[in-house]
Amino acid sequence: MSTPQLERPAVIPQVTRMFVDGDWRAADSGAETRASSPASGEDLGAVAEGDREDAQRAIDAAERAFDGWARATAFERAAALHRIADVCARRRDELALALTLDQGKPLHAESYDEVDELIAMWRGAAEDGVRLEGSIPPSASPGKRVLLMRRPLGPVAVVTPWNWPYTMPAEIVAPALAAGNTVVWTPASSTAVCSGVLASCVAEADLPSGVFNFVLGPGSVVGDELVSNPGTVAVGFIGSTATGRRIAERAAGKSLLLEMGGNGPLVVLEGADLEAAADAAVSACFLCAGQSCTAGERLLVQESVRDQFVSLLGSRVSAGVRLGDPLDEATTMGPLNNEGVAEKMDEHVSDALERGARVVSGGEREAGHPTELYWQATVLDGVPPEAHAATEETFGPIAPIVSVSSLDHAIELTNASPYGLLAAVFTGDVMDGLRFADGVRTGLVNINETTNYWENHLPFGGRAGTDSGTGRIGGRHAFDRLTELQTIVIGG
């Protein structure tokens, strides 16, 4: 699809409201906050600030709507999801612009891509829903027949972050609706405006009242009510490990689909195609300004090729990463979304330098922009394995390079992390790549590919026993946590 140049609007003159039981509404209390753009500092309008009563009203609506939606045929539900996709496709420019202004992604380099993936996710879930099958296992009793049927669970609470404010909700909301569940979704407050545009696309598709509900407000209030209230029977969450742990405690006994943090390394071994590895590292570390659970949070590079790799990566960052106005077609990286993320970048870079790392490129916030959220694409060499940038999820545009002596050393450092979401390895020997995959405890391993590579019909999630969540998003695999088996025995 084409991506026409859009003129910068001075503001978005709107009020972002909640959508509950088929109606747009303000918070019962009348409370509002103001949204501002991380890119320009411009005011993006008022945002309704809901509370527990607003969340409860949405849950009640989802409970009332559940029986009717569950009884609809899979084909009727699929048609509704295709209508949502059609609306998103028609409003593609509006969705992309709202995403850029509210989240900070470059319009042409990233925002249109996220909208297009969003559309594909609605359509994919629609088709997965009509292929949701049971089975007929044998019975020990002659003449009896056993049916195993997949059934929807009920109202699902969905809590999502600000870094991918379109596709991450769709990863859970779309299969939940396709399976026959009703949904109450609350997005991150810092991307409430673009989330409201997405919610309006769903509303325009004319689902039955109460099937889809959208509630705004602080996560500690609205999100907590949604996940802990007995009216919701399942919780889908994407976000930080700390928040995911609190949600798991508050939602005890419910079906949980939790996709949490990552510190996945990109490993570069001797014999690898270093040019390809450097290209992959640029994508891994600077897509979405590094604000992704799939980011290459650390680069584990074998000492024998480290100098050459560092040189290649530094050249590519200097030549290919352009930090600037996200509405400019030439921009490849925009600002960080919020001050908390920028402060973490400040801290992690400072800590690494104090421990002996050196700056290859970047290294600080860039002045001369409308806000202070523009952080340079940063490459650090000689980062000690114990540095914060190598052990924690920085969530910013940073490429911390840590030396390793061997494949086994890379496996050891990968598994030393409490996270287990993903890892990538570049090698000239595919058997070493498979040995790496066998040895690391991550849910996804990419061989000779960037950490950010994922196809949305494939299973994605953390390994058991790590801080990266439970269950799998991705295509039909999300249905495992969003449906349950009913056993039917027919006597004969």
SVG drawing of the C-alpha trace seen along z (x, -y; Angstrom):
<svg xmlns="http://www.w3.org/2000/svg" viewBox="-28 -24 68 77">
<polyline fill="none" stroke="black" stroke-width="0.4" points="0.0,0.0 1.1,-3.6 2.1,-5.8 1.2,-9.4 3.0,-12.3 0.7,-13.8 0.8,-17.4 1.6,-17.9 -1.6,-18.8 -1.1,-21.4 -3.3,-19.3 -5.8,-16.5 -9.0,-18.2 -10.8,-15.4 -11.8,-13.8 -10.9,-10.2 -13.8,-8.4 -14.6,-4.9 -16.8,-2.4 -19.0,-0.4 -22.1,1.7 -22.3,0.3 -22.0,-3.4 -19.3,-6.0 -19.2,-7.6 -17.1,-9.8 -16.0,-8.5 -18.8,-8.5 -16.8,-10.8 -16.2,-13.2 -12.5,-12.9 -10.2,-13.6 -6.5,-13.9 -4.6,-15.6 -2.5,-13.7 0.6,-15.1 2.7,-13.9 6.2,-12.6 7.3,-13.7 6.2,-17.4 4.9,-18.1 1.6,-19.1 -1.6,-18.6 -3.6,-15.7 -6.8,-16.3 -8.6,-15.2 -8.8,-11.5 -11.5,-10.1 -10.0,-8.8 -12.1,-5.9 -12.2,-4.2 -13.3,-0.9 -17.0,-1.7 -16.4,-2.3 -14.5,1.0 -17.3,2.9 -19.8,1.5 -17.9,2.8 -17.5,6.2 -21.2,6.3 -21.9,5.5 -19.4,8.3 -21.2,10.8 -24.6,10.0 -23.4,10.2 -21.5,13.5 -24.2,16.1 -25.4,14.5 -21.9,14.1 -20.9,17.6 -24.0,19.0 -23.2,17.1 -21.6,19.4 -17.9,19.2 -18.7,17.9 -20.8,15.1 -18.0,14.1 -15.5,14.3 -17.6,12.0 -17.5,9.5 -13.7,9.6 -13.5,9.2 -15.7,6.1 -13.2,4.7 -10.3,5.4 -12.2,3.6 -12.8,0.5 -9.1,0.5 -8.1,0.7 -10.3,-2.2 -9.0,-4.3 -5.4,-3.3 -4.1,-6.8 -5.9,-8.0 -4.6,-5.0 -1.1,-5.5 -1.0,-9.3 -2.6,-8.8 0.0,-6.2 2.9,-8.5 1.6,-11.4 0.7,-9.5 3.4,-6.8 6.3,-8.5 6.9,-5.9 8.1,-7.2 5.1,-7.4 6.6,-6.0 9.2,-3.7 7.0,-2.0 3.5,-3.2 2.0,-2.1 3.6,1.3 2.0,1.7 -1.4,0.8 -1.0,3.3 -0.1,6.0 -3.1,5.1 -5.4,5.6 -3.8,9.0 -4.3,10.1 -8.0,9.4 -8.3,11.4 -6.1,14.2 -8.1,14.6 -11.3,14.7 -10.0,17.6 -8.5,19.4 -11.8,19.2 -13.7,21.0 -11.1,23.8 -11.2,24.2 -11.8,28.0 -12.5,30.6 -11.9,34.3 -13.6,37.7 -11.4,39.8 -12.2,43.5 -14.3,44.8 -13.5,47.8 -17.2,48.7 -18.6,50.4 -21.3,48.3 -20.4,45.0 -19.1,42.0 -17.0,39.2 -16.9,35.6 -14.3,33.0 -15.6,29.5 -13.7,26.2 -15.8,23.7 -15.3,20.0 -14.5,19.1 -16.5,15.9 -15.5,12.3 -11.8,11.8 -9.8,8.9 -7.1,7.5 -4.4,5.3 -1.8,4.0 1.3,1.8 2.2,-1.4 5.0,-0.2 2.9,1.6 -0.6,0.2 -2.4,1.7 -0.9,5.1 -0.5,6.2 -4.1,5.7 -5.1,7.5 -2.9,10.5 -5.3,11.2 -8.6,9.4 -8.9,10.8 -8.6,14.5 -10.7,14.0 -13.6,12.6 -13.2,15.2 -13.5,18.0 -16.7,16.6 -15.5,14.7 -16.4,11.1 -13.7,8.6 -12.9,5.7 -9.7,3.9 -7.7,1.3 -4.7,-0.2 -1.6,-1.9 -2.4,-5.5 0.4,-7.0 -1.1,-5.7 -4.8,-6.2 -5.4,-8.5 -4.4,-6.1 -5.9,-3.2 -9.2,-5.2 -8.9,-5.4 -8.5,-1.6 -11.5,-1.1 -13.6,-3.4 -12.7,-1.1 -14.0,1.9 -17.1,0.0 -17.8,-1.0 -17.9,2.7 -21.1,3.0 -20.6,5.9 -23.5,6.7 -23.5,4.4 -21.2,5.5 -19.2,7.9 -16.3,5.4 -15.7,2.8 -12.9,0.2 -12.1,-1.3 -9.5,-4.0 -7.8,-4.8 -4.8,-4.0 -3.6,-0.5 -3.4,-0.3 -7.2,-1.1 -8.9,-0.1 -6.5,2.7 -6.5,4.1 -10.3,4.2 -10.5,6.0 -8.1,8.7 -9.2,9.3 -13.0,9.0 -14.8,12.4 -16.8,11.3 -13.8,11.8 -12.7,15.5 -9.5,15.0 -6.8,12.4 -4.6,11.6 -1.6,9.3 1.4,8.0 3.9,5.9 6.6,5.8 7.5,8.7 6.8,6.7 3.2,5.8 2.7,9.4 3.5,10.8 1.1,8.5 -1.6,9.5 -1.0,13.2 -1.4,12.7 -4.6,10.7 -6.1,13.0 -5.3,16.2 -7.5,19.1 -8.2,17.6 -6.9,18.6 -3.8,16.5 -2.1,15.6 0.9,13.5 3.6,12.2 6.2,10.4 9.7,9.0 12.7,10.2 16.5,9.7 17.1,11.8 20.6,11.7 21.7,11.6 24.8,13.8 27.5,13.5 29.9,16.3 33.1,16.6 32.3,17.9 29.1,15.9 28.2,13.5 29.2,10.4 27.6,8.0 24.2,9.8 24.7,9.9 25.3,6.1 22.2,5.4 20.2,7.7 21.6,5.9 20.4,2.5 16.8,3.9 17.1,5.8 18.3,2.7 16.6,-0.2 13.2,0.9 10.6,-1.1 13.6,-2.9 14.4,0.4 11.1,0.3 10.2,3.9 10.3,7.2 11.8,8.7 14.7,6.1 18.3,7.3 18.9,6.1 22.5,7.3 24.9,8.5 27.1,11.4 29.9,11.4 32.8,13.9 36.0,12.2 37.8,13.3 35.3,11.3 34.3,8.5 36.5,5.7 35.3,6.3 31.6,6.6 31.8,3.4 33.2,1.5 30.5,2.8 27.7,2.0 29.0,-1.5 29.1,-2.3 25.6,-1.1 24.2,-3.0 25.9,-6.3 24.8,-5.9 21.4,-4.3 19.7,-5.3 18.1,-8.8 16.7,-10.2 14.2,-13.0 10.6,-14.2 8.5,-11.0 6.4,-12.6 9.4,-13.2 9.6,-10.5 13.4,-10.3 13.2,-9.5 13.9,-5.9 13.8,-6.3 11.6,-8.5 11.6,-9.6 11.0,-7.5 7.5,-7.3 7.9,-8.6 10.3,-10.1 10.6,-6.9 12.0,-5.0 14.4,-7.9 15.6,-8.0 16.3,-4.3 18.5,-4.8 20.3,-7.6 21.0,-5.2 22.0,-2.1 24.4,-4.0 26.0,-5.8 26.4,-2.5 28.0,-0.8 30.5,-3.7 31.4,-3.7 32.1,0.1 34.6,-0.5 32.4,-0.4 33.2,-2.8 30.8,-4.7 31.0,-3.7 28.1,-5.9 25.4,-7.9 25.5,-7.9 23.2,-10.7 19.9,-12.5 19.9,-14.7 19.2,-18.4 17.3,-20.5 14.0,-18.6 10.6,-19.6 10.8,-17.3 13.7,-15.8 12.7,-12.2 14.9,-11.9 17.7,-9.5 20.5,-8.8 21.0,-5.3 23.7,-4.1 26.4,-1.4 28.5,-0.5 31.6,1.8 33.2,3.6 30.1,3.8 30.7,6.1 28.2,9.0 27.1,7.7 26.3,4.2 22.6,3.1 22.5,2.7 23.4,6.4 21.3,7.9 18.1,5.8 15.5,4.8 16.7,1.3 13.8,0.8 15.6,-1.9 17.9,-2.4 21.0,-0.7 23.3,2.0 25.5,3.2 28.3,5.5 29.5,8.2 32.5,10.4 32.1,14.2 34.8,16.8 32.7,19.6 29.3,20.9 29.1,22.6 29.9,19.2 27.1,17.6 24.7,20.3 25.8,19.8 25.3,16.0 21.9,16.4 20.7,18.7 22.1,16.6 19.3,14.1 16.0,14.6 14.2,13.9 13.4,16.6 11.5,15.0 13.8,15.2 17.3,15.3 19.1,15.1 22.4,16.5 24.4,15.8 26.7,18.6 28.2,20.2 27.4,23.7 23.8,24.5 24.5,27.3 26.0,24.8 22.8,22.8 20.8,25.9 23.1,26.6 22.5,23.1 18.7,23.6 19.0,26.9 21.0,25.2 19.1,22.0 15.9,21.7 13.9,19.3 10.6,19.7 11.9,18.5 15.3,18.9 16.1,17.3 19.1,18.6 20.8,16.1 17.9,13.7 17.3,10.7 15.7,11.0 12.7,9.0 11.7,11.6 8.4,13.2 5.4,14.2 2.2,13.6 0.7,17.0 3.6,18.7 3.6,19.4 5.4,16.7 6.0,16.6 8.4,17.3 9.8,20.6 8.5,22.1 10.4,21.0 11.5,17.7 10.3,14.1 8.9,13.9 5.3,15.1 3.1,18.1 1.1,19.3 1.5,18.4 0.2,15.7 0.3,16.1 -2.4,17.4 -4.4,20.4 -2.0,20.9 -3.6,18.1 -6.9,20.1 -5.3,22.6 -5.6,20.2 -8.8,18.5 -11.0,21.6 -11.5,24.8 -12.4,28.4 -15.9,29.7 -16.2,33.5 -19.5,35.0 -20.2,38.7 -23.0,40.2 -24.4,43.5 -25.3,46.4"/>
</svg>
